[in-house]
Amino acid sequence: MDEDLVAPPSEFSVYAQEEIDTRFGQRCALCMDHPAKVHYCRILDSEPGSDLHTTGTAFNLISNNFSRSNSNNGVLLCPTCHLSYLASFEAVPALLSFIPCPEILRYLMSRLVSRDFRDVDTILNELAFSPPTTNEAVMARPFIDMYTILPSPEFRRRTIPLRRATEYLPPKLILDATSRSLIDASDVVSPGTNLYRVFDAATIPLTAAPQELGSLHLSPSNLLGVHHDGSRLYWKLPGCSAGAFLTTVFTQVALDTEPVNLDLAIYFRHCLIHYAPLPSIPKGGGSHQEDST
């Protein structure tokens, strides 16, 4: 894909574009590249009153006053990642979509059990800015604003290997049990340890030289979101509406499951089981490992 393609006209205001630029450091949220032209992409591109928008509000994924022109509905992408993988065309869904990581999906499931029917973004804002009062909140908080990749039902059946190169492969991290934060794990070689690599475009200066060449497995689906060393690949998308992402992929899950009544619990559970399973946690792990939930 030629990165000198003219970027499509942005439907975000200049102010919203500046906010999106700041959140992503003018880099592509997926591959971390800094192209000559960037695409300001809507996460949820449905008009209020449309079937998808109505579904999102009905299931409390987004609020009734959600605006598709707000900067929290925007993500910055290079032309290649946008047009090749993350753009939908008419009735054809995008090959790939961002979705909240498993730890956040599990937290949202716990809120459902507690009959917390506020919209997703309100729940996650409270998680981010209020002291955690439950074990579920403590477990989820280190993963605020982190996402993994969900393949479309058709793309999930693809068996031909497909990869996207990146010059900014992030280092290995591990969740410290004491501080509940992700810390450097470059020296960790213990098999079975839960390791993460978090792509965070805003932390890479525009003048930074390439850090580490790597490749992102996009298919087959069993390799999607996992590095060859077993670490899980997450993307930090600060300020983005998790509810908008969940609304966007809702119909994909509906097509994939075909339940009589797809409720929110079934939706989250399906995402956890089929799209974003948590790595197995070894028994009797070391001091850095998480407790099983």
N, C-alpha and C positions, 0 to 999 in steps of 0.2 A: 504494500500500500504506500503510495507516494505521500510523504509527509508534507510536501509543498502544496498539496491540494488546498483550495480556498476553504477556510472554515465556514460552516453554515452560519447564517445570521443568528446572533444570540437573541433569545427572547427574554433574557434577564436585563434588568436595568444596569447602567454603568456602576452604580453603587453596589448592586448585588454581585456583579462580576468582580469588583475589587475584593469583596469579602471572600468569594470563592478562590480568587488568586492567592489571598493571604493564607487561607486554610490549607491549600495544597502547594504553596511555594512555587506556583506557576509550573508545576510538574504534573505529569500524568499520574493519576491515582493508582493505576494498575501496574505499569511497568517502570515508573519513576523517571521516564525520559522527559527532557525539556525541549519540545519541538518548536520550530519557528512559528507555528500557528497552533493554538489550542482550541479545543471544542468545549464550550460550556454546555453541559448536557443535563437535561432534566431527568430526575430519577423517576418521578411519576408524571407522565405527560398526558393525563386525562383531564378533560374539562369537568368542573363541578356539575353534577347531574348525570354524568356518564355512568354506565354500569359499573366500571371498575372503581371510580371515585365513590360511588354510593356503597359498594361493597366494603371499601376501606373504612368509611365512617360507620357503617352498620356493625362491623366487627371490632370497632374501637382501635383499628390500626392507625388511623389518622383522625384528627379532630374535625369537627364540623366546619371550622374556619380555616382549614388548611389551604394555603395558597400555592399553586404550582409555580408562581413567579418569585417566591421567597428564596433567598440564598440557601436555606437549609434543604431545598429540593434540587440543589445543583451539585454536580461533581465534575471535576476537570479531567479530561482525557485527551490523549494524543489522537490524531486521525486514525492511526492503525488500530489501536485498541478499541476505539469507538466504533468505527465502521465495520471492522472485521468481526468483532466479538460481542460488543455491548449495545449495539443499535438494533431496534426492532423496525421492521418494514411492513406497514399495513397490518395484515393479520398474522404475519410471521413473527414469533417472539424472538428476542435476542438469544444468541447461542449461550451466553453467560450472563449472570446477574450477581451482584453483591447481595449477601444476606447476613444478618447478624450472626456472629460466631456462636458455637454451641453453648458456651458458658452463659451468654446473654439470653439465648433461646430458653435455656433451662430456668433462668431467673424469671422470664416472662411466664413460663409454665407455672412456676411457684406462685406468682401473683394471681393467676387464674384460679388456682386451687384456693387461694385466700379471698376469692370473689372480688378482686380489685379490677373494676371494669373501666378504669380511666384509659385514655388513649395511650398507645405505646410510648410516644415521645415524652409525655408527662411523667409516666412511670420511670423512664430511664433518666430524665432530668433530676428527679428526686434521688435516684440511686447515685448520680454523679455528685450532687451538691449537699446531701444530707448524711449525717453519720449513719452507718449501717446498723440496723437493729435486729436483723435476722442472720442466721448462718448463710442462707441463700444469697443475701446481699453482700456479705463478706466475700463469698466465693466468686461472685460475678463482678465486683467492682474493679478489679485489675484489668478487666477486658472491655471497659466502656469504650465505645466508638470503634470497636474492632469487628471486622467482617471477614467472612470467607466467601468462596465463589460457589454459586449454584449453577449447574448446567441445565439447559432446557431439556424436556423429556426426549426430544429427538437427538440432541447432541449427546445426551447421556448414554445412548446406545451406540455411539461411534466407537470403533475399535482401532482405527488408524491413529497412531501417535501424532500429536500436534503440540508444539511448544512455542512459547513466546520468550524471546531473549530479553534479558535485562542486564544493565551494567551496574546495578545498585542492589545486588543481593544482600539483604540485611544479615547481621550476625546472629548466631544462636543465642536464645534467651531461655531462662528457666524461671518458674514461679517460686520465689522465696517464701517459705512457709511462715516466717516470722514477720517480715515487713509487708507481705501480701503484695509484692510488686515484682515485675519482671526484671531480672538482672542478667548480667553477662554470663554466658555458659560456654565460652569458647574452649574451656579446659575440660568440660564434662564429656566423658566418653562412655559412661555407664549405659549399657543396653537397657532399653525399656523405660528410660527416663523421659518424661514429657518435656519436649523441647519445642520452642516456637521461634519463628522468624517473622518479624513484624515490619511490613513495608509502610513507611511513614514519610510521604513526600515532603512534608513541611520541614522535616529535620535535615534535609539535604540542601545546602546552599547552592544557588545557581552556578557559582564558580567552582563547585566541587568537582574534582577529577573522578572518573569512574572508580568505584570502590572494589567491587568483586563481580566478575562476570558470572552469570547464572542463567538458568532457563526455568520458565514456569510451565509445568505440564498442564495442558488444557484438555487433553484426552489421551487415552481412555479415562473414564470418570474415576476409576479406582486410584489414579495417580493425581487427580486434580486436588490442588491445595496441599500437597505433601512434597517436601524436598526429598532427594534421594537418600539423605541421611536419616530420614524418618521424622524430621521436625515438621510441625504444622505451619503452614503459611497463612498469616493473617494480614489484613490491610487495615490501617488506621485511617478512618474517614471522619475527621473531627467536624462537628457541627452539622452533619448530614442527618436527615430524618430517617431513623430506622423504620418508622411506620410506613414511610413512602416506599422503601425497598420491599418491605413485607407485602404491601398492597400490590406492587408491581408483579411479584411472583406468585401471588395468590391463585390466579387463574391457571398458572402452569401446574401447580400442585393439584388443583381441582381436576385438570385434564389427566393427570398422572394417576390419581387415586380413584376417581369416579365414585365417590361414596354417595349414598342417598342424600345425606345432609352433612356437608363439610363444615363442622364447627371449628372454632379457633383452637381448641385442644387437639383435635385431629390434625389440623394444619401444622401446628408447632411440632407435634410428635412425629409427623411424617417427615418434616424437614430434618429433625434430629436423627431419625433412623436411616433415612435414605440419602440425605445430602450432606449432613455435617455430623457424623458420629464422633463422639469424643474418643481420643486415644485411650487404649486400655491402661489402667493404672496398676503397676506391679504391687503385689502384696509385700508388706514389710519394707516399703521404700525408705530412701534416705531422708535427710533433714529438709531437703528442698521440695519434696514431693507433696502433692495435694492429697487431701482426704477424699475418699470416694463418697459421692452423694447419690 
